[in-house]
Amino acid sequence: MSQKYAVVQGAMCKCQFGDGPDKLKVLSHSKYYANDSDGAEKLLATSMELGGATFEKNTFGQCKLQPTGSSFKPCQIIVTKWDGFYENVEFSNGGKVLLEDSKATCPIAGSPCISILNHGQSPAGSSSNSEDANADAQRQMNPMVDSRDLQVEESDVKEIIVT
């Protein structure tokens, strides 16, 4: 089975009947985070992100399912349900974690038409990343720097006193 990313606040979504993306807002809880050591930005999106106001602009532009003669009515996002979420974990709000291939249904389309373009997570480097890095690959990508020189060794000095 392939691995899938969990969706977090700020994930870019689109509707197949709209003409622009919008960013997902997590409003169903304020306590479950992913890859956010400070617990400040990346709330996990759940299947309970329903109704209106679940997106920053709350529109995907013009809705191709609502013609008005020479144009289309503006999209007003209302999510009625999510499909394709992770079934094995349920949060206290009754929601399940959305995955990068989850889809949402809107009442105008009546079928899952809202998909996730980008899950919203971004990798953050750490010292363990540089320790685990392949030295040969690093030399090929950046021949001017020896990655082994970047690793900090622990010192025997326990305390420094400045007078």
Secondary structure as the mmCIF struct_conf table of DSSP 4:
data_model
#
loop_
_struct_conf.conf_type_id
_struct_conf.id
_struct_conf.beg_label_comp_id
_struct_conf.beg_label_asym_id
_struct_conf.beg_label_seq_id
_struct_conf.end_label_comp_id
_struct_conf.end_label_asym_id
_struct_conf.end_label_seq_id
HELX_LH_PP_P HELX_LH_PP_P1 TYR A 5 TYR A 5
STRN STRN1 ALA A 6 ALA A 6
HELX_LH_PP_P HELX_LH_PP_P2 VAL A 7 VAL A 7
STRN STRN2 VAL A 8 VAL A 8
TURN_TY1_P TURN_TY1_P1 GLN A 9 GLY A 10
STRN STRN3 MET A 12 CYS A 15
TURN_TY1_P TURN_TY1_P2 GLN A 16 PHE A 17
BEND BEND1 GLY A 18 GLY A 20
STRN STRN4 ASP A 22 LYS A 23
STRN STRN5 LEU A 24 LEU A 24
BEND BEND2 SER A 28 SER A 28
BEND BEND3 SER A 30 LYS A 31
STRN STRN6 TYR A 33 TYR A 33
BEND BEND4 ALA A 34 ASN A 35
TURN_TY1_P TURN_TY1_P3 SER A 37 ASP A 38
BEND BEND5 GLY A 39 GLU A 41
STRN STRN7 LEU A 43 LEU A 44
HELX_LH_PP_P HELX_LH_PP_P3 ALA A 45 ALA A 45
STRN STRN8 THR A 46 THR A 46
TURN_TY1_P TURN_TY1_P4 SER A 47 MET A 48
STRN STRN9 GLY A 51 GLY A 51
BEND BEND6 GLY A 52 ALA A 53
STRN STRN10 PHE A 55 PHE A 55
BEND BEND7 GLU A 56 LYS A 57
BEND BEND8 GLY A 61 GLY A 61
STRN STRN11 GLN A 62 PRO A 67
BEND BEND9 GLY A 69 SER A 71
STRN STRN12 PHE A 72 PRO A 74
HELX_LH_PP_P HELX_LH_PP_P4 CYS A 75 CYS A 75
STRN STRN13 VAL A 79 VAL A 79
STRN STRN14 LYS A 81 ASP A 83
BEND BEND10 GLY A 84 GLY A 84
TURN_TY1_P TURN_TY1_P5 GLU A 87 ASN A 88
STRN STRN15 GLU A 90 GLU A 90
TURN_TY1_P TURN_TY1_P6 SER A 92 ASN A 93
BEND BEND11 GLY A 94 GLY A 94
STRN STRN16 LYS A 96 VAL A 97
STRN STRN17 LEU A 99 LEU A 99
TURN_TY1_P TURN_TY1_P7 GLU A 100 ASP A 101
STRN STRN18 LYS A 103 THR A 105
TURN_TY1_P TURN_TY1_P8 PRO A 107 ALA A 109
BEND BEND12 SER A 111 SER A 111
STRN STRN19 PRO A 112 ASN A 118
HELX_RH_AL_P HELX_RH_AL_P1 SER A 127 ASP A 132
BEND BEND13 ALA A 133 ALA A 133
HELX_RH_AL_P HELX_RH_AL_P2 ALA A 135 MET A 141
TURN_TY1_P TURN_TY1_P9 PRO A 143 MET A 144
HELX_RH_3T_P HELX_RH_3T_P1 SER A 147 LEU A 150
BEND BEND14 GLN A 151 GLN A 151
HELX_LH_PP_P HELX_LH_PP_P5 VAL A 152 SER A 155
BEND BEND15 ASP A 156 ASP A 156
#
